[in-house]
Amino acid sequence: MTIIVGIECSDSIVLASDSQTTDAVGTSKRCDSFKIASANFKQSINSDRFGEQTILIAQSGDAVLTSRWIELLTEIAKERTIDDRRSPAQCAEDALRKLKEDIIQPLLPASAEERKKIFDSYSASLMLAFFFDGQSNLFTIDFSLGIANRRHKYALMGCGSTVGEFILSQFDNTSRMQTAMALTVAVYVVEEVKKVDAFCGGTTRLAYIAPPVVTVIGEIPVQEIVAELTKVRKGIQNDLSQKMLNTIFPISEKWRGLLPGNPLLP
């Protein structure tokens, strides 16, 4: 189970995740997983796109399945160049087809209905972040459907995505954020989701891509961001709670007059 956050900002693409994984039956979990990886394509002969051959990949769902999916994607990418904005997405789709073939091969002959039932029983998704012609691109692809979908501004995956979507939607125009701001916001979203979703936990992982550089933020800087956010959040929460009480009090007084035994307000 997972929370993955991807943000397209003004000068990079930021990815963040939790690090908790749970086994298929939910009886065992660990909190030291790395859910963000990278893959390298062949260098394009177009010098204008120097440094754009590396992509970031984040995974959610069945860890065994997504790990093998990324392995296949990485192998295929070594023999391809990024020729258009769908090239990495096509690579992920092709890797998924190969993965499904490997899964179904021992079960042949299986009918189309049986194969669909098998594939629908798996939960796995990838998020791809990369640049092409200087433009940021964010795609997600689900194991069941197998078609990569272009996402704009930001994207979330995993069991914590609904809560994360609500939190991230409170920030106006993420595409105008600079990298430092987007990194902080991404950490904030993951940390908030971990508080309410028992299947999301562990250390927050953080990386960003800004060609020609792909950067993975170390655990210590991330924890420093978390500590600062915790301090600020506590102050804001206390202030907000008092403001909410002050705002709600007049409304409660109105309803007190409408309770049984009290005269109706005019």
FISEFI-923055 format. One line per 4 residues: for each residue z, x, y of C-alpha. Coordinates in Angstrom, 1 decimal, always signed. Each point is the difference from the previous one (the first is absolute). Layout:
Z:X:Y | ...
***
This chain:
+0.0:+0.0:+0.0 | -0.9:+1.3:+3.4 | -0.4:-0.3:+3.7 | -3.0:+1.8:+1.4
-0.8:+0.0:+3.8 | -3.3:+1.3:+1.5 | -0.6:+0.1:+3.7 | -3.2:+0.9:+1.9
+1.1:+1.5:+3.3 | -1.9:+1.6:+2.9 | -0.2:+3.5:-1.5 | +0.8:-0.3:-3.8
+0.8:-2.2:-2.9 | +3.6:-0.1:-1.1 | +1.2:-0.9:-3.5 | +3.6:-0.7:-1.1
+1.7:-1.1:-3.2 | +3.2:-0.3:-1.8 | +0.6:+2.2:-3.1 | +1.5:-2.4:-2.5
-1.8:-0.8:-3.2 | +1.1:-2.4:-2.8 | -1.2:+0.0:-3.6 | -2.2:-2.8:-1.4
+3.0:-2.0:-1.3 | +2.2:+0.6:+3.1 | +2.8:+1.8:-1.9 | -0.3:+3.4:+1.4
-0.8:+1.3:+3.5 | -0.2:+3.3:+1.9 | -0.1:+0.7:+3.7 | -1.8:+3.3:+0.3
-3.6:-1.1:-0.5 | -2.9:+1.2:+2.2 | -2.3:-3.0:+0.7 | -2.3:+1.8:+2.5
-2.6:+2.4:-1.2 | -3.3:+1.5:+1.2 | -3.5:+0.6:-1.3 | -2.7:+2.3:+1.1
-3.7:-0.8:+0.1 | -2.8:+2.6:+0.2 | -0.6:+1.3:+3.5 | -2.8:-1.9:+1.7
-2.8:+2.2:+1.4 | +0.3:-2.0:+3.2 | +2.0:+2.4:+2.2 | +1.1:-2.8:+2.3
+2.2:-1.3:-2.8 | +1.8:+3.2:-0.8 | +3.5:-0.7:-1.4 | -0.7:-3.6:-0.9
-0.3:+0.7:-3.8 | +3.7:-0.6:-0.7 | +1.5:-3.5:-0.5 | +3.5:-1.2:-0.4
+0.8:-2.4:-2.8 | +3.2:-2.1:-0.4 | +0.8:-1.9:-3.2 | +2.0:-3.1:-0.9
+0.7:-1.9:-3.2 | +0.0:+1.5:-3.5 | +0.6:+3.7:+0.5 | -1.7:+1.1:-3.2
-3.1:-2.1:+0.8 | -0.3:+1.1:+3.6 | +0.6:+3.7:-0.8 | -2.9:+0.0:-2.5
-2.1:-1.9:+2.5 | +0.6:+2.7:+2.6 | -0.8:+2.7:-2.5 | -3.4:-1.6:-0.8
-0.7:-0.5:+3.7 | +0.8:+3.6:+0.8 | -2.3:+1.2:-2.8 | -2.9:-2.1:+1.2
+0.6:+1.0:+3.7 | -0.5:+3.7:-0.8 | -3.7:-0.8:-0.8 | -0.7:-2.2:+3.0
-0.2:+0.2:+3.8 | +1.1:-2.6:+2.5 | -3.3:-1.3:+1.2 | +1.1:-3.3:+1.6
+3.2:-1.8:+0.6 | +0.0:-1.7:-3.4 | -0.5:+3.2:-2.0 | +3.7:+0.5:-0.9
+0.4:-3.7:-0.7 | -3.0:+0.1:-2.3 | +1.6:+3.0:-1.7 | +3.3:-2.0:-0.6
-2.0:-2.9:-1.4 | -1.9:+2.3:-2.4 | +3.2:+1.6:-1.1 | +1.5:-3.4:-0.7
-3.0:-1.0:-2.1 | +0.5:+3.1:-2.1 | +3.7:-0.7:-0.3 | -0.6:-3.5:-1.2
-2.5:+1.3:-2.5 | +2.6:+2.4:-1.4 | +2.6:-2.8:-0.2 | -2.3:-2.5:-1.8
-1.8:+2.5:-2.3 | +2.8:+0.0:-2.8 | +0.1:-3.9:+0.2 | -3.8:-0.6:-0.6
-1.5:-2.3:-0.9 | +1.9:-2.1:+2.6 | -1.5:-3.1:+1.6 | -0.5:-0.2:+3.8
+2.9:-2.4:+0.1 | +2.3:+2.3:-1.9 | -1.0:+3.0:+2.2 | +0.8:-2.1:+3.1
+3.3:-1.0:-1.4 | +0.9:+3.7:-0.7 | -1.1:+1.2:+3.4 | +1.8:-2.8:+1.8
+3.2:+1.0:-1.6 | +0.0:+3.3:+1.9 | +1.2:+0.5:+3.5 | -1.4:+3.0:+1.9
-1.5:+0.7:+3.3 | -1.2:+3.0:+2.1 | -0.3:+0.5:+3.7 | -2.5:+2.5:+1.3
+0.2:+1.7:+3.5 | -2.8:+2.2:+1.3 | -2.3:+0.8:+2.9 | -3.8:-0.3:+0.2
-2.0:+1.0:+3.1 | +3.3:+0.3:+1.9 | +1.0:-3.6:-0.8 | +3.1:-0.9:-2.0
-0.4:-2.1:-3.2 | +2.7:-1.8:-2.0 | -0.9:-1.7:-3.3 | +2.1:-1.7:-2.7
-1.2:-0.8:-3.5 | +1.8:-2.1:-2.7 | -0.3:+0.7:-3.7 | -0.8:-3.6:-0.9
-2.8:-0.6:+2.4 | -1.3:+3.5:+0.2 | -1.7:-0.3:+3.4 | +1.1:+2.2:+2.9
+0.8:-1.9:+3.2 | -0.2:+1.5:+3.5 | +3.2:-0.6:+1.9 | +0.3:+0.2:+3.8
+2.9:+1.4:+2.1 | +2.4:+0.0:-2.9 | +0.5:-0.9:-3.6 | +3.0:-0.5:-2.4
+0.3:+0.0:-3.8 | +2.7:-0.6:-2.6 | +2.7:-2.5:-0.6 | +1.5:+0.7:+3.5
-3.3:-0.6:+1.8 | +0.9:-3.6:+1.2 | +3.2:+1.2:+1.7 | -1.8:+3.1:+1.3
-2.8:-2.0:+1.4 | +2.4:-2.1:+2.0 | +1.8:+3.1:+1.4 | -3.2:+1.9:+0.8
-1.5:-3.1:+1.7 | +2.8:+0.3:+2.7 | -1.7:+3.1:+1.3 | -2.8:-0.6:+2.4
-3.4:+1.7:-0.5 | +0.9:+2.7:-2.5 | -3.5:+1.5:+0.4 | +1.0:+1.3:+3.4
+3.0:+1.8:-1.4 | -0.1:+3.8:-0.1 | +1.0:+1.7:-3.3 | +3.6:+0.7:+0.9
+0.6:-3.7:+0.8 | -1.8:-1.2:-3.1 | +2.0:+2.3:-2.2 | +3.2:-1.3:+1.4
-1.1:-3.7:-0.3 | -1.1:+0.6:-3.6 | +3.3:+1.4:-0.9 | +1.8:-2.8:+1.7
-2.0:-2.6:-2.0 | +0.7:+1.7:-3.3 | +3.7:+0.4:+0.7 | +0.3:-3.7:+1.0
-1.8:-1.2:-3.1 | +2.3:+2.1:-2.2 | +3.0:-1.9:+1.4 | -1.2:-3.3:-1.3
-2.1:+0.8:-3.0 | +1.9:+1.3:-3.0 | -3.3:+1.3:-1.5 | -0.6:+2.3:+2.9
+2.2:+3.0:+0.5 | +0.4:+3.8:-0.1 | -1.1:+2.5:+2.6 | -2.7:-1.1:+2.5
-3.2:+2.0:-0.4 | -2.3:+0.7:+2.9 | -3.4:+1.5:+0.6 | -2.9:-0.2:+2.4
-3.6:+1.0:+0.3 | -1.6:+1.3:+3.2 | -3.1:+2.0:-0.9 | -0.2:+2.8:-0.9
+3.7:-0.1:-0.9 | +1.9:-2.1:-2.6 | +3.7:+0.3:+0.6 | +2.9:-1.0:-2.3
+3.3:-0.3:+1.9 | +2.9:+1.6:-1.8 | +3.1:-1.8:-1.1 | +2.3:+1.5:+2.7
-2.0:-1.1:+3.0 | -0.4:-3.5:-1.5 | +3.8:-0.2:-0.5 | +0.5:+1.1:+3.6
-2.3:-2.9:+1.2 | +2.0:-2.4:-2.3 | +3.3:+1.2:+1.5 | -1.3:-0.6:+3.6
-1.4:-3.4:-0.9 | +3.3:-1.0:-1.6 | +1.9:+0.9:+3.1 | -2.3:-1.8:+2.3
-0.3:-3.1:-2.2 | +3.8:-0.4:-0.1 | +0.2:-0.1:+3.8 | -3.0:-2.4:+0.3
+1.4:-2.2:-2.8 | +3.4:-0.3:+1.8 | -1.6:-0.8:+3.3 | -2.4:-2.5:-1.6
+2.8:-1.7:-1.8 | +1.9:-0.6:+3.2 | -3.1:-1.2:+1.8 | -0.8:-2.4:-2.8
+3.5:-1.4:+0.1 | -0.2:-0.5:+3.8 | -3.4:-1.7:-0.5 | +1.0:-2.2:-2.9
+3.4:-1.1:+1.5 | -1.5:-2.6:+2.5 | -2.1:-1.5:-2.8 | +3.0:-0.2:-2.3
+1.9:-1.8:+2.7 | -2.8:-2.6:+0.2 | +0.1:-0.6:-3.7 | +3.8:-0.2:+0.0
-0.4:-3.1:+2.0 | -2.3:-1.6:-2.5 | +2.3:+0.5:-3.0 | +1.8:-3.1:-1.5
+3.0:-1.0:+2.0 | -1.4:+1.4:+3.2 | -1.8:-2.0:+2.7 | -3.8:+0.5:+0.2
-1.2:+2.2:+2.9 | -2.1:-1.9:+2.5
***
